[in-house]
């Protein structure tokens, strides 16, 4: 077991975190050197731009203050006119003379002040601002020209290349292809959780110690419920006798309220990790996040004592009923990890060796990463991780996120984004890395599998469709989000022809009348407006093909080869080295011939 990260938390603290930051900074410096950007010249230009921008901002502030003063004076003009009118109409004695005179004088004075002073001042400052803003824009354009060679070198693959350098045991795929997905399904008991009501919006796949993994972000749809409220105001009269013995009519008002609960389509984004491993192939279990890292030592001790009693009772019951559950000798691990639904004690103990138990407890109790924020399930050879921190993880590695007119800003973006990306991925892997046997390469070498019909997985088909934009596929009259489901039509060389089925809902206004007992002693029907959502769908074909180069090079070459009209005449997307576009017909495979012209040589 040489070169294994036997203590993954310690490895991150003492080695991986600093090493990755160092690799990221060195790589950035290499790009700067390759780009031949003059850093000092850029810093001087940026400093001049920021100084000039402050001048512009100061002038904008002055304009805003003058306009505020102008607004206040206009208010005074209105007040003066009203004073004159009121004095003239309703005034008495000296007030009837003074109010119109003073009001008229103030009005004239304020108008002169606006016309002669304020408007002139505002116009002068706006002209000056325009001049100064032009200087600022010129400096900004100069800074952008200085940085253009560096910005052109960033690619969407930088992030993955850096992680592979920091941790050579991780290898990323360019995209989640059909062959990898078939391997996962056939050889690693992959449980496909992206079913009919879910659509993949991004993936990151590869191998960890030669074992397959895939991160996927998906939009999840289910039918929830929504409470709609309605009200009705009722009126009635009664005849009452007052204290003098006389009768009088009394008017009453009451507001009646009612509600109805109706089905309502819900949409949420989720991120998860699937990992395939041959070890303990018959073991199934699950555990949920309990944020152990937030508990004090005393609270943890109390939790362990309480949990230990529960586990003993479960073990005693299993003994009496012939069940297979037995408690672990390490009560801290058994309680805190909480995989009490395990169904194979021998394989569970094989997987969670004493070292694995210690690693797992340290991980859950530590605040170095994200602590105990992960759901962990194992079904045969398929391991499923869903952490809370990954729900906030930005999986998009678009090179535009690093581009800047400022060399120092670009470096900060590059280092921070890549450090955060690495941390998120590492601590999704961390529960798996705590298990030393999971750091071994597969013992069984499976026969190579043919592509399962498509060149690329349906996950990637859906990712590309969502990248094009759900609105382009939405059925007419859609009032909700859209779930895009992909099905392969055919494979034409390196191009997949795919049908995208868009599922959404139309909204129809409805009203229910709910009987409510009112203060008048009668039952009234209270109207409650609500919306009925009826499913609709639409099918649209797309073509998907790998282009073997980064996005910027692909677009440049498309224009150079003069095939941009054929490529970009309909909505398109580029992601994970794949290009996709909406096509007119499911039989239109001419896109394969067009894209073959810009294959990477």
C-alpha positions, 0 to 999 in steps of 0.5 A: 500500500505504498503512496496511499494517503493513509490519513486523508485529513492530515494529508490535506492539512499538511500537504495537499492544500499548500501544494495545490496553491503552490502549483496554481500560482506557479502555473499562473506565473508560467502562463504570464511568462508565456504570454509575455505580458509586462506586469509592471506596465499593466499595474501602472496602467491599472493604477492610472485607470483606478485613479481616473475612475475615482475622478469620474466617480467623484464627478458622478457624486457631485452631479447626483448632489446637484440633482438632489438639490434641484429636486428640493428646489423644485419642491420649494417652487411648488410650495411657494406657488401654493403659498401664493394661491392660498394667501390670495384665496383664503388669506385675510388682512396683511396675509392676503397681500404678503403671501402672494408677494412672498410666494411669487418672489420665491418662485421667481428666485428659485426658478432663476437659481435653477436656470442660471446656476444649477442647470449650468453647473450640472451641464458643466460637470456632465461635460467634464465627466464625459471627458474624464470618463473617456480618459478612464475608458482609454486606460481600461482599453489599454489595460485590456490590450496588455492582458489580452495575450494572457487571457487568451491562454486560459482554458477550461481544462486548467482546473483539472490539469492542476488537480491531476498535478497535485494528486496524480492518482486522480485522472479526469475525463474530458467528458462523460462518454458512453463507454465510461457510463456503460462500464459504470453500469455493468461493472460497478452496480451504478444506480442511475438516480437521474430518472424521468423527473430529473435532468443533468446540468453538469458533470465531472468524471474520471478515475480515482486510483483507477476506480471510476467516479462521476460528479453530477449536478441535476435539476430535480422535479417533484410535485409538492403542494401549495396553499392558496388563500381567499377571502370574502367580506360579508355585510348584514344589519341588526336592530338593537335597542339603545340605552334610551329604549329606542331602536336603531339599525346596526351595520356589521362587517366580517371578513371570511377566510378560506384556503385550499391545498393544491399540487404544485411543481417544485424544482431544486438543484442537487449535486452528488458523487458516484464512485465505483469500487470492487471492495465489499461488493455485497455490502449495503448501508447508508448514513446521513450528515449530523454535523458532529463538528459543531458539537462540543466534546461533552455533547459528543460523549453524551451522544455516544453514550446514548447511541451505544445503548441503542446499538446494544439493543439492536444487537440483542434483538438481532441475536434473538431474531437471527439477524446479522447485526453486531455492534463494533468494538469502537463505539465512537465510530459506530455511533457517529458514523451511524451506518446501522442499516448495514447488511453484511457485518464481515464486509463492513468490518473489512471495509472499515478497518481500525485505521478507516474508523479513526480516519472517519471519526477525525473527518467528521469531527474536524472543521478543517474541511466541511466536517460531517456534512455528507450523506454516504450510501453504498449499494454493492460496488456503487458508492454515493456521496451527497454533501451539503458543501457541494450544493454550493460548488460552482462546477463550471471551469469556463476560462472567462472566469479568470479573465481580467484587465488587471494582472493581480485581479486575474491571479487572485481569481485564478488562485482562489477559484482553483483552490476552492474547486480543489477543496470542494472535490477533495472533501467529497472524496474524503469519506472514500479516502478514509477507507484505505482499501478504496485507495487500491487499484481494482483487482479485477480487470474487466473486459473493455466494453463497447460504447452503449449505442452513443458516443457520449452518455445521456448525462452529457446529452442533457448537460449540453441541452441545458447549456443551450438553454431550456427556453429553446426546448420549452413547449409553447405556453410553459409556465414552469421550469423545464426538465430536459430528457435525452434519448439517442436517435442514432450515432453517425461516426463521432456525432450523436443525434439526440432527441430532447424531450422537454417536460413542463406545465401550463398554468390554468387559473381556477377558483374553488368556493369553500363554505365558511360559517359567517358572523351573520349565522349563515354559510357563505361560499368564499372564493379561493383562486388557485392555479392548476398545472397541467403537463405539456411536452415537446420534442426537439432534435440536437446533434452532439459531437466532440471537437477535441479542443478548447472552446476559444480555439474551436470558435476561432477555427470555425470562423477560420474555416468559414463554417460558422454559418453552418454551426451557429445558425441555430442555438448552440452550446460548447461544454466539456469539449463537446459541441451541440446544436439544435438541428432541423431534423432527427435525420440531419447528420450533416453536422458530422461532416461540418465538424470533421473539418475542424477536428484537432490534428 
